[in-house]
Amino acid sequence: MNLITRNTDYAIRALIYMAGAAPELVSATDLVRDLGLPRPFIRKILQELQKAGFLYSIKGKNGGFQLAVAPEKLRLVDLILLFQGPVSMGDCLLRKKICACTQTCPLRLELKKIEAMAVAHLQNVTVAFLMKG
């Protein structure tokens, strides 16, 4: 079980980099060169972030991307939702297929509690917070 997928990880690293470079524009080439991110992934991720309203994009030779949202308002939970969907630990750990006991399974009930705590904590993790640490 991975809480953070590769796309979410790359998006977080790109946003931290852009926040540190602000107000300068950052190109996909900058991210590939300076962070070692693979170009095909980062281009798609930047487009998704721009489409979601997290980034501004300026086209052309001297174009690039810039944060459209303050780093204090860019929450990790929003990036997870964008790239992965809702945080869920609800899949059965014991079987490949979810069994009929979903409402009464004691393990599933505990996982739902852990999931709620994780989401509550992720609400407070922002790009600005990650930049500090």
N, CA, C and O atoms as CSV, one atom per row, in Angstrom:
chain,resi,resn,atom,element,x,y,z
A,1,MET,N,N,0.852,-1.178,0.000
A,1,MET,CA,C,0.000,0.000,0.000
A,1,MET,C,C,0.893,1.234,0.000
A,1,MET,O,O,1.676,1.441,0.927
A,2,ASN,N,N,0.773,2.045,-1.035
A,2,ASN,CA,C,1.509,3.301,-1.115
A,2,ASN,C,C,0.553,4.452,-0.849
A,2,ASN,O,O,-0.477,4.579,-1.511
A,3,LEU,N,N,0.892,5.278,0.110
A,3,LEU,CA,C,0.058,6.447,0.379
A,3,LEU,C,C,0.262,7.500,-0.697
A,3,LEU,O,O,-0.686,8.176,-1.097
A,4,ILE,N,N,1.496,7.642,-1.167
A,4,ILE,CA,C,1.826,8.632,-2.181
A,4,ILE,C,C,2.337,7.909,-3.431
A,4,ILE,O,O,3.287,7.130,-3.361
A,5,THR,N,N,1.700,8.176,-4.566
A,5,THR,CA,C,2.148,7.573,-5.815
A,5,THR,C,C,3.261,8.419,-6.431
A,5,THR,O,O,3.557,9.523,-5.974
A,6,ARG,N,N,3.856,7.875,-7.467
A,6,ARG,CA,C,4.947,8.563,-8.156
A,6,ARG,C,C,4.499,9.928,-8.682
A,6,ARG,O,O,5.222,10.910,-8.514
A,7,ASN,N,N,3.335,10.012,-9.309
A,7,ASN,CA,C,2.871,11.296,-9.852
A,7,ASN,C,C,2.670,12.337,-8.756
A,7,ASN,O,O,3.026,13.503,-8.932
A,8,THR,N,N,2.107,11.924,-7.637
A,8,THR,CA,C,1.915,12.854,-6.526
A,8,THR,C,C,3.264,13.306,-5.980
A,8,THR,O,O,3.446,14.487,-5.685
A,9,ASP,N,N,4.198,12.394,-5.842
A,9,ASP,CA,C,5.541,12.729,-5.375
A,9,ASP,C,C,6.202,13.733,-6.304
A,9,ASP,O,O,6.756,14.730,-5.840
A,10,TYR,N,N,6.155,13.488,-7.606
A,10,TYR,CA,C,6.760,14.412,-8.569
A,10,TYR,C,C,6.082,15.780,-8.519
A,10,TYR,O,O,6.746,16.811,-8.618
A,11,ALA,N,N,4.764,15.783,-8.365
A,11,ALA,CA,C,4.032,17.053,-8.285
A,11,ALA,C,C,4.463,17.845,-7.054
A,11,ALA,O,O,4.668,19.056,-7.137
A,12,ILE,N,N,4.601,17.176,-5.926
A,12,ILE,CA,C,5.020,17.849,-4.692
A,12,ILE,C,C,6.415,18.430,-4.862
A,12,ILE,O,O,6.659,19.579,-4.494
A,13,ARG,N,N,7.333,17.643,-5.417
A,13,ARG,CA,C,8.697,18.136,-5.609
A,13,ARG,C,C,8.733,19.327,-6.558
A,13,ARG,O,O,9.467,20.289,-6.329
A,14,ALA,N,N,7.938,19.260,-7.627
A,14,ALA,CA,C,7.878,20.367,-8.583
A,14,ALA,C,C,7.321,21.633,-7.930
A,14,ALA,O,O,7.838,22.727,-8.156
A,15,LEU,N,N,6.274,21.488,-7.125
A,15,LEU,CA,C,5.655,22.648,-6.474
A,15,LEU,C,C,6.590,23.273,-5.436
A,15,LEU,O,O,6.647,24.496,-5.315
A,16,ILE,N,N,7.310,22.456,-4.700
A,16,ILE,CA,C,8.281,22.981,-3.732
A,16,ILE,C,C,9.358,23.768,-4.475
A,16,ILE,O,O,9.745,24.858,-4.053
A,17,TYR,N,N,9.834,23.212,-5.576
A,17,TYR,CA,C,10.851,23.890,-6.386
A,17,TYR,C,C,10.322,25.231,-6.895
A,17,TYR,O,O,11.015,26.245,-6.805
A,18,MET,N,N,9.108,25.243,-7.426
A,18,MET,CA,C,8.507,26.470,-7.955
A,18,MET,C,C,8.286,27.506,-6.863
A,18,MET,O,O,8.482,28.701,-7.086
A,19,ALA,N,N,7.883,27.055,-5.695
A,19,ALA,CA,C,7.678,27.982,-4.580
A,19,ALA,C,C,8.998,28.648,-4.203
A,19,ALA,O,O,9.030,29.835,-3.877
A,20,GLY,N,N,10.082,27.883,-4.248
A,20,GLY,CA,C,11.397,28.437,-3.939
A,20,GLY,C,C,11.917,29.357,-5.015
A,20,GLY,O,O,12.729,30.240,-4.734
A,21,ALA,N,N,11.469,29.171,-6.239
A,21,ALA,CA,C,11.927,29.990,-7.369
A,21,ALA,C,C,11.052,31.218,-7.597
A,21,ALA,O,O,11.424,32.102,-8.369
A,22,ALA,N,N,9.909,31.288,-6.946
A,22,ALA,CA,C,8.956,32.382,-7.159
A,22,ALA,C,C,9.634,33.729,-6.954
A,22,ALA,O,O,10.458,33.869,-6.050
A,23,PRO,N,N,9.311,34.703,-7.759
A,23,PRO,CA,C,8.260,34.774,-8.775
A,23,PRO,C,C,8.718,34.364,-10.174
A,23,PRO,O,O,7.993,34.588,-11.143
A,24,GLU,N,N,9.886,33.778,-10.298
A,24,GLU,CA,C,10.398,33.368,-11.607
A,24,GLU,C,C,9.566,32.234,-12.197
A,24,GLU,O,O,8.985,31.428,-11.470
A,25,LEU,N,N,9.518,32.186,-13.524
A,25,LEU,CA,C,8.884,31.067,-14.213
A,25,LEU,C,C,9.810,29.857,-14.167
A,25,LEU,O,O,11.033,29.994,-14.199
A,26,VAL,N,N,9.220,28.691,-14.095
A,26,VAL,CA,C,9.982,27.449,-14.072
A,26,VAL,C,C,9.506,26.602,-15.252
A,26,VAL,O,O,8.306,26.405,-15.440
A,27,SER,N,N,10.446,26.108,-16.034
A,27,SER,CA,C,10.094,25.281,-17.185
A,27,SER,C,C,10.196,23.807,-16.822
A,27,SER,O,O,10.799,23.438,-15.814
A,28,ALA,N,N,9.599,22.979,-17.659
A,28,ALA,CA,C,9.733,21.530,-17.484
A,28,ALA,C,C,11.203,21.142,-17.572
A,28,ALA,O,O,11.653,20.236,-16.870
A,29,THR,N,N,11.952,21.826,-18.434
A,29,THR,CA,C,13.390,21.557,-18.570
A,29,THR,C,C,14.124,21.831,-17.266
A,29,THR,O,O,15.026,21.079,-16.899
A,30,ASP,N,N,13.751,22.897,-16.560
A,30,ASP,CA,C,14.362,23.202,-15.258
A,30,ASP,C,C,14.135,22.054,-14.273
A,30,ASP,O,O,15.048,21.652,-13.552
A,31,LEU,N,N,12.921,21.540,-14.252
A,31,LEU,CA,C,12.575,20.466,-13.314
A,31,LEU,C,C,13.291,19.167,-13.667
A,31,LEU,O,O,13.738,18.434,-12.785
A,32,VAL,N,N,13.394,18.890,-14.952
A,32,VAL,CA,C,14.109,17.686,-15.387
A,32,VAL,C,C,15.588,17.800,-15.004
A,32,VAL,O,O,16.178,16.865,-14.464
A,33,ARG,N,N,16.164,18.956,-15.294
A,33,ARG,CA,C,17.592,19.170,-15.030
A,33,ARG,C,C,17.906,19.225,-13.534
A,33,ARG,O,O,18.827,18.554,-13.068
A,34,ASP,N,N,17.157,20.011,-12.793
A,34,ASP,CA,C,17.505,20.272,-11.392
A,34,ASP,C,C,16.987,19.235,-10.408
A,34,ASP,O,O,17.588,19.028,-9.354
A,35,LEU,N,N,15.885,18.585,-10.737
A,35,LEU,CA,C,15.314,17.590,-9.813
A,35,LEU,C,C,15.468,16.160,-10.317
A,35,LEU,O,O,15.190,15.207,-9.588
A,36,GLY,N,N,15.907,16.013,-11.553
A,36,GLY,CA,C,16.075,14.674,-12.106
A,36,GLY,C,C,14.763,13.966,-12.380
A,36,GLY,O,O,14.697,12.737,-12.357
A,37,LEU,N,N,13.722,14.736,-12.638
A,37,LEU,CA,C,12.412,14.138,-12.913
A,37,LEU,C,C,12.322,13.770,-14.395
A,37,LEU,O,O,12.829,14.508,-15.240
A,38,PRO,N,N,11.687,12.647,-14.724
A,38,PRO,CA,C,11.579,12.246,-16.129
A,38,PRO,C,C,10.644,13.173,-16.911
A,38,PRO,O,O,9.519,13.435,-16.486
A,39,ARG,N,N,11.120,13.665,-18.051
A,39,ARG,CA,C,10.383,14.643,-18.853
A,39,ARG,C,C,8.952,14.217,-19.193
A,39,ARG,O,O,8.042,15.029,-19.022
A,40,PRO,N,N,8.702,12.991,-19.665
A,40,PRO,CA,C,7.312,12.649,-20.027
A,40,PRO,C,C,6.347,12.753,-18.841
A,40,PRO,O,O,5.209,13.196,-18.999
A,41,PHE,N,N,6.802,12.348,-17.667
A,41,PHE,CA,C,5.946,12.422,-16.480
A,41,PHE,C,C,5.711,13.872,-16.075
A,41,PHE,O,O,4.576,14.271,-15.813
A,42,ILE,N,N,6.767,14.649,-16.022
A,42,ILE,CA,C,6.645,16.006,-15.483
A,42,ILE,C,C,5.793,16.889,-16.394
A,42,ILE,O,O,5.057,17.743,-15.901
A,43,ARG,N,N,5.876,16.704,-17.687
A,43,ARG,CA,C,5.043,17.511,-18.599
A,43,ARG,C,C,3.559,17.237,-18.335
A,43,ARG,O,O,2.749,18.162,-18.267
A,44,LYS,N,N,3.222,15.971,-18.191
A,44,LYS,CA,C,1.822,15.609,-17.930
A,44,LYS,C,C,1.372,16.123,-16.557
A,44,LYS,O,O,0.253,16.616,-16.413
A,45,ILE,N,N,2.228,16.008,-15.572
A,45,ILE,CA,C,1.906,16.460,-14.223
A,45,ILE,C,C,1.698,17.973,-14.198
A,45,ILE,O,O,0.755,18.458,-13.572
A,46,LEU,N,N,2.567,18.717,-14.871
A,46,LEU,CA,C,2.423,20.171,-14.929
A,46,LEU,C,C,1.114,20.564,-15.603
A,46,LEU,O,O,0.452,21.509,-15.175
A,47,GLN,N,N,0.744,19.846,-16.648
A,47,GLN,CA,C,-0.525,20.129,-17.321
A,47,GLN,C,C,-1.706,19.872,-16.389
A,47,GLN,O,O,-2.658,20.652,-16.363
A,48,GLU,N,N,-1.650,18.789,-15.630
A,48,GLU,CA,C,-2.723,18.482,-14.675
A,48,GLU,C,C,-2.807,19.548,-13.578
A,48,GLU,O,O,-3.901,19.970,-13.202
A,49,LEU,N,N,-1.659,19.978,-13.068
A,49,LEU,CA,C,-1.639,21.021,-12.033
A,49,LEU,C,C,-2.192,22.339,-12.571
A,49,LEU,O,O,-2.895,23.065,-11.867
A,50,GLN,N,N,-1.868,22.634,-13.818
A,50,GLN,CA,C,-2.360,23.872,-14.440
A,50,GLN,C,C,-3.871,23.777,-14.650
A,50,GLN,O,O,-4.602,24.726,-14.367
A,51,LYS,N,N,-4.335,22.628,-15.147
A,51,LYS,CA,C,-5.758,22.434,-15.388
A,51,LYS,C,C,-6.558,22.522,-14.082
A,51,LYS,O,O,-7.697,22.988,-14.080
A,52,ALA,N,N,-5.962,22.076,-12.981
A,52,ALA,CA,C,-6.636,22.101,-11.674
A,52,ALA,C,C,-6.583,23.480,-11.022
A,52,ALA,O,O,-7.212,23.703,-9.987
A,53,GLY,N,N,-5.833,24.409,-11.623
A,53,GLY,CA,C,-5.771,25.766,-11.080
A,53,GLY,C,C,-4.652,25.998,-10.080
A,53,GLY,O,O,-4.619,27.045,-9.432
A,54,PHE,N,N,-3.735,25.050,-9.937
A,54,PHE,CA,C,-2.608,25.211,-9.017
A,54,PHE,C,C,-1.455,25.992,-9.642
A,54,PHE,O,O,-0.635,26.575,-8.933
A,55,LEU,N,N,-1.398,25.998,-10.984
A,55,LEU,CA,C,-0.318,26.678,-11.696
A,55,LEU,C,C,-0.871,27.583,-12.785
A,55,LEU,O,O,-1.947,27.342,-13.333
A,56,TYR,N,N,-0.101,28.641,-13.090
A,56,TYR,CA,C,-0.291,29.433,-14.302
A,56,TYR,C,C,0.729,28.923,-15.304
A,56,TYR,O,O,1.825,28.511,-14.924
A,57,SER,N,N,0.375,28.949,-16.577
A,57,SER,CA,C,1.362,28.595,-17.584
A,57,SER,C,C,1.464,29.716,-18.601
A,57,SER,O,O,0.473,30.347,-18.969
A,58,ILE,N,N,2.687,29.943,-19.042
A,58,ILE,CA,C,2.952,30.936,-20.074
A,58,ILE,C,C,3.680,30.205,-21.190
A,58,ILE,O,O,4.735,29.607,-20.978
A,59,LYS,N,N,3.101,30.263,-22.374
A,59,LYS,CA,C,3.656,29.532,-23.504
A,59,LYS,C,C,4.748,30.355,-24.188
A,59,LYS,O,O,4.850,31.566,-23.995
A,60,GLY,N,N,5.544,29.677,-24.975
A,60,GLY,CA,C,6.557,30.357,-25.766
A,60,GLY,C,C,7.963,30.040,-25.316
A,60,GLY,O,O,8.185,29.294,-24.363
A,61,LYS,N,N,8.905,30.629,-26.029
A,61,LYS,CA,C,10.322,30.339,-25.796
A,61,LYS,C,C,10.751,30.633,-24.361
A,61,LYS,O,O,11.489,29.846,-23.769
A,62,ASN,N,N,10.314,31.726,-23.804
A,62,ASN,CA,C,10.671,32.089,-22.427
A,62,ASN,C,C,9.546,31.776,-21.446
A,62,ASN,O,O,9.471,32.361,-20.365
A,63,GLY,N,N,8.682,30.860,-21.828
A,63,GLY,CA,C,7.547,30.513,-20.990
A,63,GLY,C,C,7.918,29.561,-19.870
A,63,GLY,O,O,9.082,29.221,-19.660
A,64,GLY,N,N,6.900,29.155,-19.176
A,64,GLY,CA,C,7.099,28.230,-18.070
A,64,GLY,C,C,5.872,28.222,-17.181
A,64,GLY,O,O,4.775,28.600,-17.594
A,65,PHE,N,N,6.081,27.787,-15.970
A,65,PHE,CA,C,4.990,27.662,-15.007
A,65,PHE,C,C,5.300,28.454,-13.750
A,65,PHE,O,O,6.456,28.683,-13.396
A,66,GLN,N,N,4.232,28.863,-13.092
A,66,GLN,CA,C,4.337,29.643,-11.864
A,66,GLN,C,C,3.165,29.246,-10.970
A,66,GLN,O,O,2.087,28.904,-11.459
A,67,LEU,N,N,3.383,29.294,-9.670
A,67,LEU,CA,C,2.302,28.953,-8.742
A,67,LEU,C,C,1.123,29.912,-8.906
A,67,LEU,O,O,1.306,31.125,-9.005
A,68,ALA,N,N,-0.074,29.357,-8.934
A,68,ALA,CA,C,-1.302,30.153,-8.975
A,68,ALA,C,C,-1.932,30.213,-7.590
A,68,ALA,O,O,-2.885,30.957,-7.357
A,69,VAL,N,N,-1.387,29.420,-6.678
A,69,VAL,CA,C,-1.891,29.327,-5.310
A,69,VAL,C,C,-0.700,29.497,-4.373
A,69,VAL,O,O,0.375,28.953,-4.627
A,70,ALA,N,N,-0.887,30.241,-3.305
A,70,ALA,CA,C,0.192,30.433,-2.324
A,70,ALA,C,C,0.609,29.088,-1.736
A,70,ALA,O,O,-0.238,28.222,-1.521
A,71,PRO,N,N,1.916,28.900,-1.471
A,71,PRO,CA,C,2.392,27.627,-0.914
A,71,PRO,C,C,1.680,27.227,0.383
A,71,PRO,O,O,1.551,26.038,0.675
A,72,GLU,N,N,1.221,28.206,1.157
A,72,GLU,CA,C,0.509,27.920,2.408
A,72,GLU,C,C,-0.873,27.323,2.143
A,72,GLU,O,O,-1.471,26.717,3.032
A,73,LYS,N,N,-1.373,27.492,0.930
A,73,LYS,CA,C,-2.714,27.002,0.587
A,73,LYS,C,C,-2.668,25.732,-0.263
A,73,LYS,O,O,-3.706,25.121,-0.518
A,74,LEU,N,N,-1.489,25.337,-0.698
A,74,LEU,CA,C,-1.334,24.113,-1.485
A,74,LEU,C,C,-1.209,22.929,-0.533
A,74,LEU,O,O,-0.140,22.669,0.019
A,75,ARG,N,N,-2.320,22.216,-0.349
A,75,ARG,CA,C,-2.349,21.130,0.626
A,75,ARG,C,C,-2.037,19.782,-0.027
A,75,ARG,O,O,-2.452,19.502,-1.151
A,76,LEU,N,N,-1.309,18.977,0.698
A,76,LEU,CA,C,-0.948,17.642,0.235
A,76,LEU,C,C,-2.195,16.819,-0.083
A,76,LEU,O,O,-2.217,16.085,-1.071
A,77,VAL,N,N,-3.212,16.936,0.732
A,77,VAL,CA,C,-4.433,16.159,0.515
A,77,VAL,C,C,-5.071,16.516,-0.832
A,77,VAL,O,O,-5.642,15.641,-1.483
A,78,ASP,N,N,-4.988,17.776,-1.262
A,78,ASP,CA,C,-5.542,18.176,-2.555
A,78,ASP,C,C,-4.760,17.563,-3.710
A,78,ASP,O,O,-5.336,17.196,-4.734
A,79,LEU,N,N,-3.450,17.456,-3.540
A,79,LEU,CA,C,-2.624,16.832,-4.580
A,79,LEU,C,C,-2.890,15.328,-4.657
A,79,LEU,O,O,-2.923,14.752,-5.745
A,80,ILE,N,N,-3.076,14.706,-3.511
A,80,ILE,CA,C,-3.413,13.281,-3.500
A,80,ILE,C,C,-4.747,13.064,-4.212
A,80,ILE,O,O,-4.878,12.147,-5.023
A,81,LEU,N,N,-5.733,13.906,-3.910
A,81,LEU,CA,C,-7.037,13.789,-4.571
A,81,LEU,C,C,-6.914,13.961,-6.082
A,81,LEU,O,O,-7.551,13.234,-6.844
A,82,LEU,N,N,-6.106,14.909,-6.515
A,82,LEU,CA,C,-5.943,15.183,-7.937
A,82,LEU,C,C,-5.316,14.000,-8.673
A,82,LEU,O,O,-5.799,13.596,-9.731
A,83,PHE,N,N,-4.250,13.452,-8.116
A,83,PHE,CA,C,-3.496,12.423,-8.825
A,83,PHE,C,C,-3.881,10.987,-8.461
A,83,PHE,O,O,-3.572,10.062,-9.213
A,84,GLN,N,N,-4.543,10.787,-7.334
A,84,GLN,CA,C,-4.822,9.431,-6.867
A,84,GLN,C,C,-6.274,9.162,-6.546
A,84,GLN,O,O,-6.696,8.008,-6.490
A,85,GLY,N,N,-7.038,10.212,-6.336
A,85,GLY,CA,C,-8.397,10.029,-5.857
A,85,GLY,C,C,-8.397,10.067,-4.341
A,85,GLY,O,O,-7.371,10.372,-3.733
A,86,PRO,N,N,-9.528,9.764,-3.718
A,86,PRO,CA,C,-9.630,9.835,-2.257
A,86,PRO,C,C,-8.647,8.895,-1.549
A,86,PRO,O,O,-8.358,7.797,-2.026
A,87,VAL,N,N,-8.147,9.354,-0.407
A,87,VAL,CA,C,-7.286,8.506,0.418
A,87,VAL,C,C,-8.133,7.351,0.913
A,87,VAL,O,O,-9.181,7.553,1.526
A,88,SER,N,N,-7.672,6.139,0.642
A,88,SER,CA,C,-8.455,4.979,1.051
A,88,SER,C,C,-7.547,3.837,1.465
A,88,SER,O,O,-6.643,3.431,0.735
A,89,MET,N,N,-7.816,3.340,2.645
A,89,MET,CA,C,-7.138,2.133,3.119
A,89,MET,C,C,-8.171,1.028,3.278
A,89,MET,O,O,-7.955,0.067,4.015
A,90,GLY,N,N,-9.281,1.169,2.591
A,90,GLY,CA,C,-10.411,0.280,2.776
A,90,GLY,C,C,-10.328,-1.047,2.067
A,90,GLY,O,O,-11.162,-1.921,2.304
A,91,ASP,N,N,-9.341,-1.226,1.201
A,91,ASP,CA,C,-9.218,-2.522,0.541
A,91,ASP,C,C,-8.835,-3.587,1.565
A,91,ASP,O,O,-8.106,-3.321,2.520
A,92,CYS,N,N,-9.333,-4.767,1.348
A,92,CYS,CA,C,-9.035,-5.861,2.264
A,92,CYS,C,C,-7.562,-6.229,2.168
A,92,CYS,O,O,-7.031,-6.410,1.072
A,93,LEU,N,N,-6.916,-6.337,3.294
A,93,LEU,CA,C,-5.511,-6.706,3.325
A,93,LEU,C,C,-5.324,-8.220,3.249
A,93,LEU,O,O,-4.221,-8.705,2.998
A,94,LEU,N,N,-6.397,-8.953,3.465
A,94,LEU,CA,C,-6.291,-10.401,3.542
A,94,LEU,C,C,-6.662,-11.092,2.229
A,94,LEU,O,O,-6.226,-12.214,1.969
A,95,ARG,N,N,-7.462,-10.425,1.408
A,95,ARG,CA,C,-7.932,-11.034,0.153
A,95,ARG,C,C,-7.797,-10.028,-0.974
A,95,ARG,O,O,-7.750,-8.819,-0.745
A,96,LYS,N,N,-7.736,-10.539,-2.188
A,96,LYS,CA,C,-7.675,-9.652,-3.349
A,96,LYS,C,C,-9.026,-8.998,-3.605
A,96,LYS,O,O,-9.090,-7.872,-4.097
A,97,LYS,N,N,-10.083,-9.689,-3.277
A,97,LYS,CA,C,-11.431,-9.206,-3.516
A,97,LYS,C,C,-12.059,-8.792,-2.184
A,97,LYS,O,O,-11.857,-9.455,-1.167
A,98,ILE,N,N,-12.819,-7.699,-2.194
A,98,ILE,CA,C,-13.487,-7.263,-0.968
A,98,ILE,C,C,-14.594,-8.260,-0.640
A,98,ILE,O,O,-15.416,-8.600,-1.491
A,99,CYS,N,N,-14.599,-8.718,0.597
A,99,CYS,CA,C,-15.585,-9.715,1.003
A,99,CYS,C,C,-16.910,-9.050,1.394
A,99,CYS,O,O,-17.022,-7.824,1.410
A,100,ALA,N,N,-17.883,-9.861,1.700
A,100,ALA,CA,C,-19.218,-9.370,2.063
A,100,ALA,C,C,-19.268,-8.774,3.467
A,100,ALA,O,O,-20.293,-8.211,3.852
A,101,CYS,N,N,-18.185,-8.884,4.243
A,101,CYS,CA,C,-18.175,-8.443,5.641
A,101,CYS,C,C,-17.737,-6.977,5.804
A,101,CYS,O,O,-17.269,-6.601,6.878
A,102,THR,N,N,-17.873,-6.175,4.800
A,102,THR,CA,C,-17.316,-4.821,4.866
A,102,THR,C,C,-17.883,-3.981,6.009
A,102,THR,O,O,-17.179,-3.128,6.549
A,103,GLN,N,N,-19.113,-4.201,6.378
A,103,GLN,CA,C,-19.715,-3.398,7.445
A,103,GLN,C,C,-19.353,-3.889,8.839
A,103,GLN,O,O,-19.414,-3.115,9.795
A,104,THR,N,N,-18.980,-5.146,8.977
A,104,THR,CA,C,-18.729,-5.705,10.305
A,104,THR,C,C,-17.289,-6.149,10.537
A,104,THR,O,O,-16.945,-6.537,11.653
A,105,CYS,N,N,-16.455,-6.102,9.532
A,105,CYS,CA,C,-15.073,-6.574,9.667
A,105,CYS,C,C,-14.314,-5.687,10.660
A,105,CYS,O,O,-14.195,-4.484,10.426
A,106,PRO,N,N,-13.800,-6.243,11.755
A,106,PRO,CA,C,-13.101,-5.433,12.748
A,106,PRO,C,C,-11.820,-4.805,12.190
A,106,PRO,O,O,-11.463,-3.694,12.583
A,107,LEU,N,N,-11.137,-5.483,11.300
A,107,LEU,CA,C,-9.920,-4.914,10.696
A,107,LEU,C,C,-10.279,-3.716,9.817
A,107,LEU,O,O,-9.616,-2.680,9.868
A,108,ARG,N,N,-11.311,-3.860,9.029
A,108,ARG,CA,C,-11.746,-2.767,8.150
A,108,ARG,C,C,-12.189,-1.550,8.964
A,108,ARG,O,O,-11.904,-0.413,8.587
A,109,LEU,N,N,-12.875,-1.783,10.060
A,109,LEU,CA,C,-13.312,-0.677,10.919
A,109,LEU,C,C,-12.107,0.078,11.487
A,109,LEU,O,O,-12.128,1.306,11.564
A,110,GLU,N,N,-11.073,-0.639,11.878
A,110,GLU,CA,C,-9.857,0.005,12.392
A,110,GLU,C,C,-9.138,0.771,11.284
A,110,GLU,O,O,-8.632,1.869,11.510
A,111,LEU,N,N,-9.096,0.190,10.093
A,111,LEU,CA,C,-8.457,0.873,8.967
A,111,LEU,C,C,-9.184,2.173,8.620
A,111,LEU,O,O,-8.551,3.162,8.249
A,112,LYS,N,N,-10.496,2.171,8.739
A,112,LYS,CA,C,-11.273,3.386,8.475
A,112,LYS,C,C,-10.929,4.487,9.495
A,112,LYS,O,O,-10.869,5.665,9.142
A,113,LYS,N,N,-10.705,4.098,10.756
A,113,LYS,CA,C,-10.304,5.071,11.776
A,113,LYS,C,C,-8.926,5.648,11.455
A,113,LYS,O,O,-8.710,6.857,11.548
A,114,ILE,N,N,-8.000,4.770,11.079
A,114,ILE,CA,C,-6.649,5.215,10.721
A,114,ILE,C,C,-6.712,6.135,9.502
A,114,ILE,O,O,-6.029,7.158,9.456
A,115,GLU,N,N,-7.524,5.771,8.527
A,115,GLU,CA,C,-7.705,6.580,7.324
A,115,GLU,C,C,-8.200,7.984,7.686
A,115,GLU,O,O,-7.691,8.972,7.158
A,116,ALA,N,N,-9.178,8.079,8.571
A,116,ALA,CA,C,-9.720,9.379,8.983
A,116,ALA,C,C,-8.643,10.229,9.671
A,116,ALA,O,O,-8.563,11.436,9.447
A,117,MET,N,N,-7.815,9.589,10.509
A,117,MET,CA,C,-6.732,10.327,11.172
A,117,MET,C,C,-5.698,10.804,10.153
A,117,MET,O,O,-5.203,11.927,10.248
A,118,ALA,N,N,-5.374,9.951,9.180
A,118,ALA,CA,C,-4.394,10.318,8.153
A,118,ALA,C,C,-4.894,11.499,7.328
A,118,ALA,O,O,-4.142,12.438,7.069
A,119,VAL,N,N,-6.148,11.458,6.920
A,119,VAL,CA,C,-6.709,12.550,6.128
A,119,VAL,C,C,-6.734,13.840,6.945
A,119,VAL,O,O,-6.423,14.909,6.419
A,120,ALA,N,N,-7.098,13.753,8.208
A,120,ALA,CA,C,-7.112,14.941,9.074
A,120,ALA,C,C,-5.713,15.553,9.169
A,120,ALA,O,O,-5.567,16.775,9.134
A,121,HIS,N,N,-4.694,14.716,9.286
A,121,HIS,CA,C,-3.318,15.220,9.357
A,121,HIS,C,C,-2.886,15.807,8.013
A,121,HIS,O,O,-2.244,16.857,7.975
A,122,LEU,N,N,-3.228,15.147,6.924
A,122,LEU,CA,C,-2.843,15.613,5.595
A,122,LEU,C,C,-3.472,16.962,5.249
A,122,LEU,O,O,-2.937,17.710,4.431
A,123,GLN,N,N,-4.599,17.267,5.870
A,123,GLN,CA,C,-5.242,18.570,5.644
A,123,GLN,C,C,-4.313,19.722,6.041
A,123,GLN,O,O,-4.403,20.821,5.494
A,124,ASN,N,N,-3.426,19.456,6.995
A,124,ASN,CA,C,-2.544,20.506,7.511
A,124,ASN,C,C,-1.159,20.526,6.872
A,124,ASN,O,O,-0.360,21.419,7.154
A,125,VAL,N,N,-0.871,19.564,6.028
A,125,VAL,CA,C,0.454,19.513,5.381
A,125,VAL,C,C,0.356,20.288,4.069
A,125,VAL,O,O,-0.387,19.912,3.162
A,126,THR,N,N,1.122,21.378,3.988
A,126,THR,CA,C,1.121,22.236,2.806
A,126,THR,C,C,2.503,22.254,2.167
A,126,THR,O,O,3.475,21.771,2.748
A,127,VAL,N,N,2.579,22.813,0.973
A,127,VAL,CA,C,3.870,22.976,0.313
A,127,VAL,C,C,4.779,23.865,1.177
A,127,VAL,O,O,5.973,23.593,1.297
A,128,ALA,N,N,4.227,24.911,1.770
A,128,ALA,CA,C,5.018,25.789,2.633
A,128,ALA,C,C,5.576,25.004,3.817
A,128,ALA,O,O,6.736,25.187,4.184
A,129,PHE,N,N,4.781,24.150,4.407
A,129,PHE,CA,C,5.244,23.323,5.536
A,129,PHE,C,C,6.378,22.398,5.092
A,129,PHE,O,O,7.380,22.252,5.792
A,130,LEU,N,N,6.212,21.778,3.925
A,130,LEU,CA,C,7.239,20.858,3.417
A,130,LEU,C,C,8.534,21.587,3.073
A,130,LEU,O,O,9.616,21.009,3.169
A,131,MET,N,N,8.429,22.832,2.680
A,131,MET,CA,C,9.625,23.618,2.345
A,131,MET,C,C,10.491,23.847,3.582
A,131,MET,O,O,11.712,23.954,3.471
A,132,LYS,N,N,9.878,23.922,4.740
A,132,LYS,CA,C,10.610,24.164,5.993
A,132,LYS,C,C,11.426,22.946,6.429
A,132,LYS,O,O,12.499,23.079,7.017
A,133,GLY,N,N,10.896,21.756,6.127
A,133,GLY,CA,C,11.487,20.573,6.688
A,133,GLY,C,C,12.370,19.825,5.761
A,133,GLY,O,O,12.929,18.795,6.138
